[in-house]
């Protein structure tokens, strides 16, 4: 039984610039996708392929200008998701995700207070524990820090801590590594892998970087022009891509060699 089941999902933004014969073009078209409980699914594709729209639709965060057709069901929950409680979301820009006038402790603790009903003392203790789990140096001291006092990678770790504060079933990371340098990207991917394994969370990893996806995901879904053109086990998609667009993504990745990528994916297979 999948955690999330998507059938015929079509999303169109009213007033969008992209149009055909005067009508807006869908950002997603007739998308079918199941996400299994506990799996790490990477969705890759170029900008405008519908990746982030898919993530926002699942999280219930699409703007009012979006028209939605199709179904998003949660058989793994047997009910609709409680946003913030069942779904954690990590956005691309950590600086924009954090409030500059609140301390790190306040922002992480507030999630625990809101969704777990903890008092401030308990919530701060949970925040300190979470900051330790995401490997932020000196978590107790970090509670009193403000976002401007942290590096980009540290801010993203804080955002991940906030996203998992209520113990979500699904963690969505939408281009969460794009604003970071290469070394920090690898650290964040390692962190996401460890946290999902430890907590049994399902991960939806949105990225344009097929190499990062290959090192993290159990399965990869390749999107183009709002459609999933290929979905399969990560090793299979990397080693023997079936769609020409997937092969083009692999060819376009500078220095990409399928062999080491397949070796990396071997550890992600379930």
N, C-alpha and C positions, 0 to 999 in steps of 0.2 A: 504494500500500500504506500503510495507516494505521500510525502509531506504536503507538496503543492502539486496541483494538477491544473494545467492551462489548456484550454481548448478554444480554438478559433478566435484568439485575441487579436483584435484590430484596434489601433489607437490613432486617432487623427486630431491634430491641433488646428482649431479654428483660427483663421487669420494668419496661418503660416506662410512663409515666403515661397516654399516649394509648392507648386501647383501644376495641374494638368488640365487644360481647357477650362480654366477659371475655377477649378475645384482643388482644395488642398489635397496633397498626396498623403496617404497614411504613413505614420512613423513606424508602425508595426502592421503587418498584414497576415491574417489567418494563422496566427502562431499557435502551434501545439507543442507542449513541453511538460514533462513530468520531472520533478525534483525529488529524489529519494531522501528519506530521513537519514541523516548522518553522512551524506555524500558531499564532496566538494565539486561543484560544477562551475566551470569557467565559461563565460560568454565572451567571445572575441569578435573583432571586426573593426573596420575603419570608422572614423567619425561620421555620424549620421546614419549608421547601420541599424539603429534601433535598440542598442544595448542598454543605454541608460533609461530609455522609455520603458523597457521591459522591467528593469529594477524598480522604477518608480511605480509602475502599475501594480506589481506584486506587493509593494509596501503601502499602497494606498496613498501615494504622495503626488499623483498627477495633478497638474493645475486645473482650475475650473474651465480653462479653454480647451481641454481635452475631451474628445468624444470616444467612449469605450464601447466596443461590441465584443461578444464572446464571454467566456467564463473563466474565473480564477477561483478554484475550490481548494479546500484544505482537508482532504480526507485523513491526513495524519493527525489532525487536531480534533476531528469530528465536530468542529465548530468554526466560526469565523475567528481570525486572529485578533488579539488585543495588540494594537500597534504600540510599540515601545516595550511591551512586555514579551510578546512572542517573536517580534521582529526587531533586530538591531540593525542600524544603518550607519555605515561609514562612508562619508562623502570624499570627493577628490581633494578639496582645499581645506586642510585642517584649520588654518587661520580664520577662514570664514565660518567654520562650524562652531568655534568657541567664542564666548562672550568676553570681550576684552576687559570688562570692568568687574568680572567675578573671578574668584580664585579657582584654581584647578579643583580643589577639594569641594567647593560649593557646587561646581558643575557636575562632577561625577556623583556626588552624594545625592543631588537632587533627583537623579534618575532612580536611585534606590528608594528614596522617600516616596516618590510619586507612584512607582509601580509595585513596590514590595511593602509599602506601608511602614517603613522603618522610621524611628525617631532620629533626630539629627546625630546623636552620639553613635548609634548603631550604623547609620548611613555613612558617617565619616570613617568609622572603622572598616566598613566594607570598601569604601573608596581607597583607603590606604592599602588594603589587601589587593585590590584590583590594579592599582598603580605598580605594585610589586610584581604582579603576574605578567604585566606587559613590559616588565624589565625597565621601568623608569628609575634612574638612579635616585637613591635616598627618598623613597616614597613619602615618608612622613613630612619631610621638608617640602616636597613637591606640592603637598596639599595646600600650602600657604602661598604658592607661587602664582603669578599671573601669566596668561598665555604669551605675552611679549618677552617673557624671561626664558622661554624654551625654544629650542631649535625646531625646524620643520618636522623632523622625524620624531622628536619628543612630543610635539603637538599631536601628531597622528596616533601615537601610542595612547595619549590621553583620550582621543576620540574613540579608539577601540575599547578602552576601559569603560567609557560611558556607554558604548553600544552594547556591551555584554553585562552591564551592571545588574540588569533584571533577569539574567539567565535566559536569553531568547532561544527559541528553537531554531530560528533561521537568522544567520548573520549575512547581510548584504554589504559587500565592499565594492562601491561604484568608482572605478578608476582611483582607488585609494592610494596607489603608488605613483601616479602620474606626475605629481608635483614634487617628487623626491628624487635625489640623485641615485645613481645605480647601486651603490653600496647599501644605502638606506632602504631602497626598494627590496633588495634581497633579504634584509633583516625583517622588514614588515611581512614579507611572504612567509618567512620561517616562523614568525610570531603567529600569523593566522593559522598556519598548519598545526602548530603546537596547541593553540587554544581550542581549535575545533576537535582535535583528537582527545584532549583532556576532558572536555565538556560534552562531547558527543553532539556538538552543534552541526547543523547543515550550513554549508557555505555557498553563497552565490557570488562568484568573483568576476567582476566586469573589468575587462582590460582590452587595450589594443595590442598588448605585448604578448605574442604567442609563446615566447620563451618563458616568461614568468608563469603563464597559464600552464605550460607543459610541466613545470617543476612543482606545481601545487595541486592540480585538479585530478580527480578520478575520471571525469568526462569533460569533453570540450564541445561547446555548441558554437558554430561559426555563423555569424549573421552578416547579411548583405542586403541593402535596400529594404530593410524592415522584415526580412524573411530569414528563417533558419535554413541555410543551404547544406549544412552537414552537422550531424550530431553523432558522437561515438566515444568510446573509451579514449583517453588521452593518448596512449601509446599508438593506437590505431590511426587516429587523426594525424599524428605527427609522422608516423612511419609510412603509412599508406593512405594518404588523403584521397578521397573519392571525387571531390569537386574541384573544378579548375580554379575557383577563387581561393580555396584553401591552399592549393599548390602555389598560387601567386603570393599569398601571405608568407608562406615559408620561403619562397625564393627571394622575397623582398627584404627579409630580415638579415641584416648585415652579419656575416660570420655565422649564420645559423647552420648547424650540422645536425641532421636528424638523429644520428647514432647516440651522442651523449644525451640528447633530449629524451629519447626513448628509455635510456638507462635511468634517468631521473624519474620518469613516469612509473617505472616499475615499482617504486616504493609507495606510490599513491593508489595502486590498484587495490580494491577491496574484495 
